[in-house]
Amino acid sequence: MRARIAFHRARRGEGWEAVEAPFDLVSSLHGSQPVLVDCLTLWLTNLILDERNIEEATESLLDALRQRSALTVLVGNEVGLGIVPENALARRFRDEAGLLHQKIAREARRVLFVAAGCALEMK
């Protein structure tokens, strides 16, 4: 993971600032600079494993996004296209990820599904 993170940081250039917000994503959204959040599903994983209130965290995130005027790009992994996991935790994660992405998509002006480097405009 360290190598992947270093690779992504190196290819972004000097104008990018990396902020790691494993739980408090909302604090990263203040200000007028464009923001790229990568990724919502990792944030959700952290919330689940730390037994945080996901509904409350999601509402706080949505409130912060509604207040932003700067460009905000949110990346999330689609985990619902495969089989339903046998493991209860994996099923919960899959369901929570689907709900999170639906709530974000409802509020977003534009939604893209990207697979194999090809973008499909959904909204």
C-alpha positions as CSV (number, residue, x, y, z in Angstrom):
1,M,0.0,0.0,0.0
2,R,2.8,2.4,0.8
3,A,4.2,1.9,-2.7
4,R,0.8,2.5,-4.3
5,I,0.3,5.7,-2.3
6,A,3.8,6.9,-3.2
7,F,3.1,6.2,-6.9
8,H,-0.2,8.1,-6.9
9,R,1.3,11.0,-5.1
10,A,4.2,11.2,-7.5
11,R,2.1,11.2,-10.6
12,R,-0.2,14.1,-9.4
13,G,2.5,16.8,-9.5
14,E,3.3,19.7,-7.2
15,G,-0.2,21.3,-7.1
16,W,-1.8,18.5,-5.2
17,E,-2.0,18.2,-1.4
18,A,-2.6,14.7,0.1
19,V,-4.8,14.6,3.2
20,E,-5.4,11.4,5.0
21,A,-8.7,11.4,6.8
22,P,-9.6,7.8,7.8
23,F,-12.7,9.0,9.8
24,D,-13.1,12.8,9.7
25,L,-13.6,13.2,5.9
26,V,-15.8,16.2,6.5
27,S,-12.9,18.4,7.8
28,S,-11.1,17.9,4.5
29,L,-14.0,19.4,2.6
30,H,-13.7,22.9,4.1
31,G,-12.2,25.6,1.9
32,S,-12.5,26.7,-1.6
33,Q,-9.9,24.4,-3.2
34,P,-11.0,21.6,-5.5
35,V,-11.0,18.2,-3.7
36,L,-10.5,14.6,-4.9
37,V,-11.7,12.1,-2.3
38,D,-10.2,8.7,-3.0
39,C,-12.0,6.7,-1.8
40,L,-15.5,6.6,-0.2
41,T,-15.4,2.8,0.2
42,L,-12.1,2.9,2.2
43,W,-13.7,5.6,4.4
44,L,-16.7,3.4,4.8
45,T,-14.5,0.4,5.7
46,N,-12.8,2.5,8.4
47,L,-16.2,3.5,9.8
48,I,-17.5,-0.1,9.9
49,L,-14.4,-1.6,11.5
50,D,-14.3,1.2,14.1
51,E,-18.0,0.6,14.8
52,R,-18.9,4.2,14.0
53,N,-22.4,5.5,13.2
54,I,-22.5,5.2,9.4
55,E,-25.8,7.0,9.0
56,E,-24.6,10.0,11.0
57,A,-21.3,10.1,9.3
58,T,-23.0,9.9,5.9
59,E,-25.4,12.8,6.7
60,S,-22.5,14.9,7.9
61,L,-20.7,14.2,4.7
62,L,-23.7,15.1,2.6
63,D,-24.2,18.3,4.6
64,A,-20.6,19.3,4.0
65,L,-20.9,18.5,0.3
66,R,-24.0,20.6,0.0
67,Q,-22.1,23.6,1.4
68,R,-19.2,23.3,-1.0
69,S,-19.0,25.5,-4.0
70,A,-15.6,24.2,-5.3
71,L,-15.1,21.2,-7.5
72,T,-15.4,18.0,-5.6
73,V,-14.7,14.6,-7.1
74,L,-15.7,11.5,-5.0
75,V,-14.3,8.1,-6.0
76,G,-16.0,4.9,-4.7
77,N,-15.6,1.2,-5.6
78,E,-18.6,-0.6,-7.0
79,V,-18.9,-3.8,-4.9
80,G,-22.5,-4.9,-5.7
81,L,-22.0,-6.3,-9.2
82,G,-20.7,-9.7,-8.0
83,I,-22.2,-12.5,-6.0
84,V,-23.7,-11.8,-2.5
85,P,-20.9,-12.6,0.0
86,E,-21.5,-15.5,2.4
87,N,-19.7,-13.6,5.2
88,A,-22.0,-11.3,7.3
89,L,-19.4,-8.5,7.5
90,A,-18.8,-8.6,3.8
91,R,-22.6,-8.5,3.1
92,R,-23.0,-5.5,5.5
93,F,-20.1,-3.7,3.8
94,R,-21.7,-4.4,0.3
95,D,-25.1,-3.1,1.5
96,E,-23.7,0.0,3.2
97,A,-21.5,0.8,0.2
98,G,-24.6,0.6,-2.1
99,L,-26.6,2.9,0.2
100,L,-23.7,5.4,0.5
101,H,-23.2,5.6,-3.2
102,Q,-27.0,6.0,-3.8
103,K,-27.2,8.9,-1.4
104,I,-24.1,10.6,-2.9
105,A,-25.4,10.0,-6.5
106,R,-28.8,11.5,-5.6
107,E,-27.1,14.8,-4.5
108,A,-24.4,14.8,-7.2
109,R,-24.7,16.9,-10.4
110,R,-22.7,14.3,-12.4
111,V,-22.2,10.6,-11.8
112,L,-19.7,8.5,-13.9
113,F,-19.2,4.7,-13.8
114,V,-15.7,3.9,-14.8
115,A,-14.5,0.5,-15.8
116,A,-11.4,-0.5,-17.8
117,G,-10.6,3.2,-18.2
118,C,-13.9,3.9,-19.9
119,A,-16.4,6.3,-18.4
120,L,-20.2,5.8,-18.7
121,E,-22.2,8.8,-17.7
122,M,-25.0,7.8,-15.4
123,K,-26.2,11.2,-14.5
